[in-house]
């Protein structure tokens, strides 16, 4: 029983590997679906803005509130902007954005493609001379890979704004001195690694969502499972990637 | 009254299947199927659910691959084609799906434009609009141009599905259960549409069904899939002039039950 389950997981891993290889093969081959890529960027990016804004803003406020007592013990509340900046830019902004996107975008992609699969819409595309993998998968994975870093930058900005409001309320620090301290603390490597990390997160959300949806079966039950599996698998992989990136960056910093 | 057969060119088979076998695991669906579809012919494939009728046309269109046997479509061996050649061949084959398979997120106009803008990139906006209007008019649904698929009835969805395949002017039409789930009046309308498509667009068609009224109204020739093979073929009356219990049960279910 256990060995059968392990076999199934290994076969699934092999399929996912094949799926990823096919993505890179199709990515560079014409025709290019620019219109669909832009459409997906809009769907994934613009339509996620309200949720991302709210979550980023609240994360900034809550994290500042929670950090203050620890710094107060050492009389170091003046360091709050630096602490918040490092935490938000290096970790929170990409991670929060990715987790929100995994829930919203990943499940949406899984359910949409799963539904298209079980209602034969993907077959219909194929028989009408369109490559459904290129149209549906490549465009969505590209869109998530591009949009999650952009959304992460936005989350970082909104989070810092939330944090500033909290700091201003308690410590009466001005906008200029808050952001002066933020930019003094944050290095190019911090921003660079955050963007690269977010791109990996975006790729993961897109490819896992598409894989689950594209390979769903068993009718409407399969659609639900595809959406669910897209979220769970994406979140799991995002945490692993986060850990890997932290280890790599720490090695670079020496 | 049975259909006239003078429009069929028996010298030119557009589909020629020899010894086709297909299994899913231990389930042997097709066990050595031989079949010819002639130019201009409407061929009905009858059979119970799960006998492999849809599998047959999915193999013809390259959506599934055969385990054994030869499937020659418009002079090309489907199993030997690379991806690009298969794409080109598919443009000459229209596939009408059982549940229409309209793209849910697109309007009727966008559904119809989809294959056109991807495969005939040189067309201007005016030409695309003209093609869309023409094909929509031929299925009698011009008024549905800007509606979403969810706003259409089952019969309308079938018509739009057929229109979407016709927009590429295919030589061969494959209909998968065109009347499934429709009321008798809509069934008759779909049957008439299949006959009109044959006459106007000069298509050769395979119609998969278990609806005997549909078979009688649209079929120039009928083949019956029994136990993974075509056991009987001919005109409607020839098929059911039989003592075979499996054939009789099929007839009785449709016309008595």
Interface residues (C-beta under 8 A of the other chain):
Chain A: X31 X112 X115 X116 X119 X120 X121 X123 X124 X125 X126 X127 X128 X129 X130 X131
Chain B: X58 X61 X63 X87 X88 X90 X91 X93 X95 X97 X98 X99 X101 X102 X103 X104 X105 X114 X115 X118 X119 X164 X165 X168
